Amino acid sequence: MPKMKTKKSAAKRYSFTGTGKVKYKKQNLRHILTKKSSKRKRNLRHGGILSGDNVPVIKKRLLPYG
């Protein structure tokens, strides 16, 4: 059976922690930053941990060798 291909768009957006959780960078911190509060921008700097039904999809289909 041939190797599965990694979805490159997903590989750029998601990564795995040491314990196998899916990590991602939060959105809304690229442009139009003047109308956003400092508190909101500060909280968007930190990465998020993916939870729920999306985790198996990311692990199996999009990043099979991650």
N, C-alpha and C positions, 0 to 999 in steps of 0.2 A: 504494500500500500504506500502511495507517495506521501511525502511530508505535507502537513497542513500549512497554509500560508497565513502569516500574521497580517491582520488588517493594520496597515501602516498609519492610518488616521487615528485608530484607537491607541496604537503604541505611542504616539506623540502626546496623547491626552491622559493616559492612565499609566500608573506604575504600581508595583506591589510593595508592601511593607515586608519586614522580615517574618511576620507571623502569617502572611498570606492575605491580608486585607487589601482592598483596592483603593489607591490614593489618587486624587485628582486635584488640579488647580481650579480654584473658584473663578467664575466668570464675572463680568462687569467691572473689570479694572484696567481696561485698555484705553478708552477715550471718554470724552465728556465727563471729566473728573471734577470740574468746578462746582457742579450742582450737587455732588455727593458729599455727605458729611465726613469729617475726619474719622469719626468712629466707624462708620460703614466701610471706608477704604482700609482702615487698619484691620478690621475683621476679615476683609476679603484677601488680605495678604497670605493668610495661613491656608494650607491645603485642607481639603475635606476628605473624609473617609466615606466611601460608597457603602450603602447598606440597602437591604431589601432584596427584591426579586431581580435586580439588575446584575448582581454579583456573579451568579453562575453563567449568565450570558457573556459577560466580559471575559471571564476566565476560560470558558470552553470554546466559544465561537471566535471571539475577536483576538484574544491573546493566548493561543493554545499552549505556547511554550514559555509563558511568563512566569 
